[in-house]
Amino acid sequence: MDFEISKYEANASRLIHTIKSFIGSGIENLIIALFDNDSAACKEIDVLKNVNIPQNIKVMKYPNIEIANKYPCIGPSGLELMNINGLACGIELYLGQEFLKGDDGEFHQIQWTGYIKSINQYQGSLINKVQIQNKFRDKMKKSKYGELKKEDFKELIAILDLMNNAWKTHHNRVDGSTSGR
């Protein structure tokens, strides 16, 4: 989807709607529905548990990443390091550590924004998300071929590996289960 041209609403709920539309229309193309690794995605993906998803559609979340195992979060109890895999890992967490740090050298924090009762989890979001995105875009625009180091993008590479291997496994659901098809 080209979100800029279409002004397409880009969130987990809208992606679920799109998946159901593709299933209902019988589209046979290979499709990967890729969600953030956060609570909002878990809530929406849960809607698909009783949907017969055809083999040509893979529903996936970004993989768990090491940097998210102990990430600074701010909430009612103050600042603490937490495992935010499955709770608050939007695409920005996968851009690389360089972009997750502010001018002070400290990581931008996750702010807990609300409790999702249906899955018994809190949802979090990075503070200064737009700043992180802009910093990443600026570096990519200014970088020349060969200047970038693969090890600086291991989290993004993990997402690409996940997508590249989508049909190499027999799994069809986000939780890794097969639906017997």
C-alpha positions, 0 to 999 in steps of 0.5 A: 500500500502507498499510504502517502498517495491513498491517505490509507489509514495505517493501523492494526485495525485497518490491516485486519479489515484489509486481510478480511477483504482479501480473503473474501475476494478470493485474491490468490496472490501471496500476501504478507500482513505484517504487524508491529510487535505490540499490544494493539497488534495482539488485540487485532490479530486475536480477531482472526483466531476464528477466520479461515486464513488461506495458505497464500496469506501470512499474518505475522508480527515483527520478531522479538528483538534483544534491545527490547528485552530491557528498554526504558519505559515511563509509567505510573511507577516512574522510569523502569527497564522492561521487556517490551517485546509484544507490548510496544515494539513499533517499527522505530524500535527496529531502525537501529540503536543510533536512531533510538537515542536522543541528543543526550545519548539516552534511549527515547522512552516508551510511554504507557498509553493505555490498558487493553482489557481484551488481552490483559496488556498495556500498550506503549509508544515511543516518545519522540517517534517522529524525531526518530523517523526523521533522523532515520530518513535523513541518514538514509538520504545522505548515505552513500552506497557502502557507508552503511554497516549491516550490523547497525540494521540487525533488527530491520534485517530480522524483519526482512528474514521473517518475510523472506522465510514466510512460505518456507515454514508450514505455519500460517498463524502469528502464533506459529500454529497451523490451521490444519490446511 
